[in-house]
């Protein structure tokens, strides 16, 4: 098992060497993981933990919004989706209701699968760092 310091160094290296598409997928994984933890906390009435997990998910979604390339043709649609996710997460936090979070999880899983497929397609066609998946990811992460 890795020591915390080694793990942090490994994670730092992984992030620094990741393509935009890989970074996007990592962030999606984090949002999905925190959302699932929020659902569990809500269901077990651990409201403070639920709040913390929901805020972590919201922070990731906020990062998607902040870094969105507004010149991309996808930008308006992605912005609308991200704002909707934020709305659902806020409602879930206010009402301590897992249903809106589960809805967000479904959307995030679907979106993540789309980005993975785009990355695979770009790799299969021999695209380099300027490939389709990375351009698409840059739309989301600047």
GROMACS elastic network, one bead per residue, 0.5 to 0.9 nm:
[ bonds ]
;  ai    aj funct       b0    kb
    2     5     6  0.80620   500
    2     6     6  0.59787   500
    2     7     6  0.57297   500
    3     6     6  0.52312   500
    3     7     6  0.60316   500
    3     8     6  0.85866   500
    4     8     6  0.60678   500
    4     9     6  0.85958   500
    5     8     6  0.51692   500
    5     9     6  0.62597   500
    5    10     6  0.86294   500
    6     9     6  0.51089   500
    6    10     6  0.61015   500
    6    11     6  0.85493   500
    7    10     6  0.50361   500
    7    11     6  0.60748   500
    7    12     6  0.84924   500
    8    11     6  0.50412   500
    8    12     6  0.60143   500
    8    13     6  0.85719   500
    9    12     6  0.50160   500
    9    13     6  0.61619   500
    9    14     6  0.85288   500
   10    13     6  0.51713   500
   10    14     6  0.60910   500
   10    15     6  0.86376   500
   11    15     6  0.61520   500
   11    16     6  0.85601   500
   12    15     6  0.52352   500
   12    16     6  0.61376   500
   12    17     6  0.86768   500
   13    16     6  0.50935   500
   13    17     6  0.61399   500
   13    18     6  0.84445   500
   14    17     6  0.54245   500
   14    18     6  0.60022   500
   15    18     6  0.52124   500
   15    19     6  0.84812   500
   15    22     6  0.85609   500
   15    23     6  0.68596   500
   15    26     6  0.87926   500
   16    19     6  0.85524   500
   18    21     6  0.78187   500
   18    22     6  0.55562   500
   18    23     6  0.59962   500
   19    22     6  0.50986   500
   19    23     6  0.62120   500
   19    24     6  0.86090   500
   19   129     6  0.71162   500
   19   134     6  0.68279   500
   19   137     6  0.87345   500
   20    23     6  0.50506   500
   20    24     6  0.61545   500
   20    25     6  0.86752   500
   20   129     6  0.85971   500
   20   133     6  0.82462   500
   20   134     6  0.54546   500
   20   135     6  0.80376   500
   20   136     6  0.86215   500
   20   137     6  0.54484   500
   20   138     6  0.59820   500
   20   140     6  0.88938   500
   20   141     6  0.70117   500
   20   142     6  0.86402   500
   21    24     6  0.51259   500
   21    25     6  0.63042   500
   21    26     6  0.86877   500
   21   115     6  0.70963   500
   21   116     6  0.80010   500
   21   118     6  0.86616   500
   21   119     6  0.66541   500
   21   133     6  0.59393   500
   21   134     6  0.50284   500
   21   135     6  0.81658   500
   21   136     6  0.75701   500
   21   138     6  0.75006   500
   21   141     6  0.87735   500
   22    25     6  0.51006   500
   22    26     6  0.61624   500
   22    27     6  0.86425   500
   22   115     6  0.89152   500
   22   116     6  0.85051   500
   22   119     6  0.82831   500
   22   134     6  0.84287   500
   22   137     6  0.83462   500
   23    26     6  0.50213   500
   23    27     6  0.61917   500
   23    28     6  0.85686   500
   23   137     6  0.82427   500
   23   141     6  0.82694   500
   24    27     6  0.51324   500
   24    28     6  0.61662   500
   24    29     6  0.86145   500
   24    64     6  0.86696   500
   24   112     6  0.82753   500
   24   115     6  0.80005   500
   24   137     6  0.63129   500
   24   138     6  0.86992   500
   24   140     6  0.76757   500
   24   141     6  0.69641   500
   25    29     6  0.61240   500
   25    30     6  0.86309   500
   25   112     6  0.61063   500
   25   113     6  0.87859   500
   25   115     6  0.70101   500
   25   116     6  0.72605   500
   25   137     6  0.89343   500
   26    29     6  0.50236   500
   26    30     6  0.63053   500
   26    31     6  0.87355   500
   27    30     6  0.50016   500
   27    31     6  0.62002   500
   27    32     6  0.85732   500
   27    60     6  0.67421   500
   27    61     6  0.88330   500
   27    64     6  0.89313   500
   28    31     6  0.50613   500
   28    32     6  0.60877   500
   28    33     6  0.84855   500
   28    60     6  0.80676   500
   28    61     6  0.88417   500
   28   108     6  0.66302   500
   28   109     6  0.78146   500
   28   111     6  0.82562   500
   28   112     6  0.61741   500
   29    32     6  0.51450   500
   29    33     6  0.60368   500
   29    34     6  0.85774   500
   29   108     6  0.85829   500
   29   109     6  0.84029   500
   29   112     6  0.78453   500
   30    33     6  0.50662   500
   30    34     6  0.60595   500
   30    35     6  0.83847   500
   30    56     6  0.86667   500
   30    57     6  0.75428   500
   30    60     6  0.78530   500
   31    34     6  0.52609   500
   31    35     6  0.59897   500
   31    36     6  0.85834   500
   31    54     6  0.89983   500
   31    56     6  0.74490   500
   31    58     6  0.80275   500
   31    59     6  0.87841   500
   31    60     6  0.63075   500
   31    61     6  0.76394   500
   31   105     6  0.81827   500
   31   108     6  0.77340   500
   32    35     6  0.50823   500
   32    36     6  0.61743   500
   32    37     6  0.86277   500
   32    57     6  0.77131   500
   32   104     6  0.84585   500
   32   105     6  0.58009   500
   32   106     6  0.88537   500
   32   108     6  0.65977   500
   32   109     6  0.71541   500
   33    36     6  0.52305   500
   33    37     6  0.62753   500
   33    38     6  0.86411   500
   33    53     6  0.89437   500
   33    57     6  0.85677   500
   33   105     6  0.88745   500
   34    37     6  0.50141   500
   34    38     6  0.60960   500
   34    39     6  0.87045   500
   34    52     6  0.88727   500
   34    53     6  0.51789   500
   34    54     6  0.68779   500
   34    55     6  0.88674   500
   34    56     6  0.66420   500
   34    57     6  0.58331   500
   35    39     6  0.62803   500
   35    40     6  0.87025   500
   35    50     6  0.88621   500
   35    53     6  0.65091   500
   35    54     6  0.63499   500
   35    56     6  0.84847   500
   35    57     6  0.62471   500
   35    89     6  0.88792   500
   35   101     6  0.63212   500
   35   102     6  0.76687   500
   35   104     6  0.79541   500
   35   105     6  0.65431   500
   36    39     6  0.50967   500
   36    40     6  0.63309   500
   36    41     6  0.86490   500
   36    53     6  0.85898   500
   36   101     6  0.79284   500
   36   102     6  0.77150   500
   36   105     6  0.74316   500
   37    40     6  0.51086   500
   37    41     6  0.61454   500
   37    42     6  0.85775   500
   37    49     6  0.85225   500
   37    50     6  0.73689   500
   37    53     6  0.64640   500
   37    54     6  0.86038   500
   38    41     6  0.50183   500
   38    42     6  0.60123   500
   38    43     6  0.84882   500
   38    47     6  0.89241   500
   38    49     6  0.71505   500
   38    51     6  0.73331   500
   38    52     6  0.78888   500
   38    53     6  0.51050   500
   38    54     6  0.59056   500
   38    57     6  0.89700   500
   38    98     6  0.77460   500
   38   101     6  0.77239   500
   39    42     6  0.51013   500
   39    43     6  0.60897   500
   39    44     6  0.85624   500
   39    50     6  0.71862   500
   39    53     6  0.88900   500
   39    54     6  0.89342   500
   39    97     6  0.81637   500
   39    98     6  0.51399   500
   39    99     6  0.82173   500
   39   101     6  0.66467   500
   39   102     6  0.72126   500
   40    43     6  0.51625   500
   40    44     6  0.62169   500
   40    45     6  0.85509   500
   40    46     6  0.85084   500
   40    50     6  0.78632   500
   40    98     6  0.82200   500
   41    44     6  0.50774   500
   41    45     6  0.59620   500
   41    47     6  0.66405   500
   41    48     6  0.84170   500
   41    49     6  0.61348   500
   41    51     6  0.87273   500
   41    53     6  0.85169   500
   42    46     6  0.59437   500
   42    47     6  0.61371   500
   42    49     6  0.82240   500
   42    50     6  0.55927   500
   42    51     6  0.87128   500
   42    92     6  0.89589   500
   42    93     6  0.88017   500
   42    96     6  0.59818   500
   42    97     6  0.67370   500
   42    98     6  0.61640   500
   43    46     6  0.77448   500
   43    96     6  0.86181   500
   43    97     6  0.81795   500
   43    98     6  0.70003   500
   44    47     6  0.82963   500
   45    48     6  0.87387   500
   45    49     6  0.89696   500
   45    50     6  0.81243   500
   45    96     6  0.81733   500
   46    49     6  0.56114   500
   46    50     6  0.61618   500
   46    51     6  0.87333   500
   47    51     6  0.60654   500
   47    52     6  0.86361   500
   47    93     6  0.85713   500
   47    96     6  0.72397   500
   48    51     6  0.50992   500
   48    52     6  0.63406   500
   48    53     6  0.88028   500
   49    52     6  0.50227   500
   49    53     6  0.62016   500
   49    54     6  0.84947   500
   50    53     6  0.52350   500
   50    54     6  0.60396   500
   50    55     6  0.84962   500
   50    93     6  0.74383   500
   50    96     6  0.79409   500
   51    54     6  0.51481   500
   51    55     6  0.60713   500
   51    56     6  0.86275   500
   51    93     6  0.61304   500
   51    94     6  0.89600   500
   51    96     6  0.86060   500
   52    55     6  0.51483   500
   52    56     6  0.62619   500
   52    57     6  0.87504   500
   53    56     6  0.50736   500
   53    57     6  0.63073   500
   53    58     6  0.86155   500
   54    57     6  0.50814   500
   54    58     6  0.61021   500
   54    59     6  0.85548   500
   54    89     6  0.65018   500
   54    90     6  0.79923   500
   54    92     6  0.82997   500
   54    93     6  0.68487   500
   54   101     6  0.84046   500
   55    59     6  0.60287   500
   55    60     6  0.86759   500
   55    89     6  0.83719   500
   55    90     6  0.87361   500
   55    93     6  0.87029   500
   56    59     6  0.50509   500
   56    60     6  0.64669   500
   56    61     6  0.88003   500
   57    60     6  0.52315   500
   57    61     6  0.63527   500
   57    62     6  0.85754   500
   57    86     6  0.87967   500
   57    89     6  0.81139   500
   58    61     6  0.50216   500
   58    62     6  0.59457   500
   58    63     6  0.85110   500
   58    85     6  0.82804   500
   58    86     6  0.61536   500
   58    89     6  0.70121   500
   58    90     6  0.83163   500
   59    63     6  0.61857   500
   59    64     6  0.87496   500
   60    63     6  0.50114   500
   60    64     6  0.64748   500
   60    65     6  0.88152   500
   61    64     6  0.50330   500
   61    65     6  0.63985   500
   61    66     6  0.87266   500
   61    82     6  0.62884   500
   61    83     6  0.83437   500
   61    85     6  0.76740   500
   61    86     6  0.70513   500
   62    66     6  0.60610   500
   62    67     6  0.85374   500
   62    82     6  0.78512   500
   62    83     6  0.86500   500
   62    86     6  0.80034   500
   63    66     6  0.50421   500
   63    67     6  0.60245   500
   63    68     6  0.82971   500
   63   140     6  0.89860   500
   63   141     6  0.77533   500
   64    67     6  0.54240   500
   64    68     6  0.59156   500
   64    78     6  0.89548   500
   64    79     6  0.85016   500
   64    82     6  0.75184   500
   64   140     6  0.57751   500
   64   141     6  0.60213   500
   64   142     6  0.86402   500
   65    68     6  0.52692   500
   65    69     6  0.89136   500
   65    78     6  0.83046   500
   65    79     6  0.63112   500
   65    82     6  0.67147   500
   65    83     6  0.80437   500
   65   140     6  0.75204   500
   65   141     6  0.83692   500
   66    69     6  0.86693   500
   66   140     6  0.87766   500
   66   141     6  0.81261   500
   66   142     6  0.84091   500
   67    70     6  0.87209   500
   67   138     6  0.84767   500
   67   139     6  0.79775   500
   67   140     6  0.61330   500
   68    71     6  0.87424   500
   68    72     6  0.84926   500
   68    75     6  0.66290   500
   68    78     6  0.82462   500
   68    79     6  0.77078   500
   68   138     6  0.77411   500
   68   139     6  0.55917   500
   68   141     6  0.56272   500
   68   142     6  0.54502   500
   69    72     6  0.57974   500
   69    74     6  0.88201   500
   69    75     6  0.64434   500
   69   138     6  0.70980   500
   69   140     6  0.62360   500
   69   141     6  0.73201   500
   69   142     6  0.52593   500
   70    73     6  0.80392   500
   70    74     6  0.83674   500
   70    75     6  0.53129   500
   70    76     6  0.74226   500
   70    79     6  0.89017   500
   70   139     6  0.76849   500
   70   142     6  0.89253   500
   71    74     6  0.84711   500
   71    75     6  0.69146   500
   71   139     6  0.82712   500
   72    75     6  0.52152   500
   72    76     6  0.82088   500
   72   136     6  0.88230   500
   72   139     6  0.61457   500
   73    76     6  0.71767   500
   73    77     6  0.83519   500
   73   139     6  0.89045   500
   74    77     6  0.56146   500
   74    78     6  0.61196   500
   74    79     6  0.85509   500
   74   136     6  0.86292   500
   74   139     6  0.74927   500
   74   140     6  0.89369   500
   75    78     6  0.51464   500
   75    79     6  0.59139   500
   75    80     6  0.85424   500
   75   139     6  0.69847   500
   75   140     6  0.77387   500
   76    79     6  0.51161   500
   76    80     6  0.62336   500
   76    81     6  0.87005   500
   77    80     6  0.51846   500
   77    81     6  0.63024   500
   77    82     6  0.87125   500
   78    81     6  0.50474   500
   78    82     6  0.60963   500
   78    83     6  0.85120   500
   78   140     6  0.79335   500
   79    82     6  0.51324   500
   79    83     6  0.60656   500
   79    84     6  0.84903   500
   80    83     6  0.51873   500
   80    84     6  0.61435   500
   80    85     6  0.86756   500
   81    84     6  0.50555   500
   81    85     6  0.62226   500
   81    86     6  0.86753   500
   82    85     6  0.50171   500
   82    86     6  0.62256   500
   82    87     6  0.86340   500
   83    86     6  0.50217   500
   83    87     6  0.61982   500
   83    88     6  0.87189   500
   84    88     6  0.62732   500
   84    89     6  0.86465   500
   84   104     6  0.88964   500
   85    88     6  0.51537   500
   85    89     6  0.61850   500
   85    90     6  0.86212   500
   85   100     6  0.87058   500
   85   101     6  0.85818   500
   85   103     6  0.86504   500
   85   104     6  0.59214   500
   85   107     6  0.85187   500
   86    89     6  0.51072   500
   86    90     6  0.61200   500
   86    91     6  0.85854   500
   86   104     6  0.88889   500
   87    90     6  0.52017   500
   87    91     6  0.62102   500
   87    92     6  0.86111   500
   88    91     6  0.51150   500
   88    92     6  0.61027   500
   88    93     6  0.86032   500
   88   100     6  0.52708   500
   88   101     6  0.67296   500
   88   103     6  0.81006   500
   88   104     6  0.71761   500
   89    92     6  0.50160   500
   89    93     6  0.61633   500
   89    94     6  0.86443   500
   89   100     6  0.65363   500
   89   101     6  0.59647   500
   89   104     6  0.76445   500
   90    93     6  0.50746   500
   90    94     6  0.61508   500
   90    95     6  0.85583   500
   90   100     6  0.89984   500
   91    94     6  0.51329   500
   91    95     6  0.59941   500
   91    96     6  0.78831   500
   91    97     6  0.77435   500
   91   100     6  0.72666   500
   91   101     6  0.89521   500
   92    95     6  0.53141   500
   92    96     6  0.52039   500
   92    98     6  0.61808   500
   92    99     6  0.73648   500
   92   100     6  0.56643   500
   92   101     6  0.63398   500
   93    96     6  0.50040   500
   93    97     6  0.70049   500
   93    98     6  0.86435   500
   93   101     6  0.89562   500
   94    97     6  0.79672   500
   95    98     6  0.88165   500
   97   100     6  0.67994   500
   97   101     6  0.77337   500
   98   101     6  0.52852   500
   98   102     6  0.62002   500
   98   103     6  0.87697   500
   99   102     6  0.50970   500
   99   103     6  0.63162   500
   99   104     6  0.88044   500
  100   103     6  0.50091   500
  100   104     6  0.63542   500
  100   105     6  0.87007   500
  101   104     6  0.50163   500
  101   105     6  0.61699   500
  101   106     6  0.86958   500
  102   106     6  0.63351   500
  102   107     6  0.88117   500
  103   106     6  0.52142   500
  103   107     6  0.65169   500
  103   108     6  0.87666   500
  104   107     6  0.51112   500
  104   108     6  0.60711   500
  104   109     6  0.85340   500
  105   108     6  0.50620   500
  105   109     6  0.60237   500
  105   110     6  0.85089   500
  106   109     6  0.52682   500
  106   110     6  0.62483   500
  106   111     6  0.86247   500
  107   110     6  0.51499   500
  107   111     6  0.60731   500
  107   112     6  0.85150   500
  108   112     6  0.59418   500
  108   113     6  0.85047   500
  109   112     6  0.50914   500
  109   113     6  0.62023   500
  109   114     6  0.86677   500
  110   113     6  0.51804   500
  110   114     6  0.63390   500
  110   115     6  0.88693   500
  111   114     6  0.50299   500
  111   115     6  0.63761   500
  111   116     6  0.86970   500
  112   115     6  0.51315   500
  112   116     6  0.61789   500
  112   117     6  0.86123   500
  113   116     6  0.50283   500
  113   117     6  0.61383   500
  113   118     6  0.85663   500
  114   117     6  0.51475   500
  114   118     6  0.61761   500
  114   119     6  0.86538   500
  115   119     6  0.61325   500
  115   120     6  0.85868   500
  115   133     6  0.69657   500
  115   136     6  0.81967   500
  115   137     6  0.76938   500
  116   119     6  0.50864   500
  116   120     6  0.61926   500
  116   121     6  0.85855   500
  116   133     6  0.83081   500
  117   120     6  0.50200   500
  117   121     6  0.60551   500
  117   122     6  0.85162   500
  117   133     6  0.84650   500
  118   121     6  0.50817   500
  118   122     6  0.61378   500
  118   123     6  0.85986   500
  118   132     6  0.70433   500
  118   134     6  0.86427   500
  118   136     6  0.82133   500
  119   122     6  0.50900   500
  119   123     6  0.61489   500
  119   124     6  0.85524   500
  119   131     6  0.83946   500
  119   132     6  0.74705   500
  119   134     6  0.73143   500
  120   123     6  0.50320   500
  120   124     6  0.59675   500
  120   125     6  0.85542   500
  120   133     6  0.80278   500
  121   124     6  0.50641   500
  121   125     6  0.62272   500
  121   126     6  0.86332   500
  121   127     6  0.85240   500
  121   132     6  0.81289   500
  121   133     6  0.77158   500
  122   125     6  0.53301   500
  122   126     6  0.63668   500
  122   127     6  0.50491   500
  122   128     6  0.77860   500
  122   131     6  0.57401   500
  122   132     6  0.56422   500
  122   133     6  0.58178   500
  122   134     6  0.82681   500
  123   126     6  0.50565   500
  123   127     6  0.55108   500
  123   128     6  0.74947   500
  123   131     6  0.79961   500
  123   133     6  0.85335   500
  124   127     6  0.74567   500
  125   131     6  0.89408   500
  126   131     6  0.82449   500
  127   130     6  0.68585   500
  127   132     6  0.72271   500
  127   133     6  0.86863   500
  128   131     6  0.51774   500
  128   132     6  0.88025   500
  128   134     6  0.85982   500
  129   132     6  0.86605   500
  129   133     6  0.86695   500
  129   134     6  0.63017   500
  129   135     6  0.83989   500
  130   133     6  0.82668   500
  130   134     6  0.61251   500
  130   135     6  0.63429   500
  131   134     6  0.54084   500
  131   135     6  0.61215   500
  131   136     6  0.85473   500
  132   135     6  0.50765   500
  132   136     6  0.60091   500
  132   137     6  0.84464   500
  133   136     6  0.50129   500
  133   137     6  0.59748   500
  133   138     6  0.84345   500
  134   138     6  0.59301   500
  134   139     6  0.85190   500
  135   138     6  0.50003   500
  135   139     6  0.63879   500
  136   139     6  0.51208   500
  136   140     6  0.69672   500
  136   141     6  0.89517   500
  137   140     6  0.52013   500
  137   141     6  0.60363   500
  137   142     6  0.78317   500
  139   142     6  0.56549   500
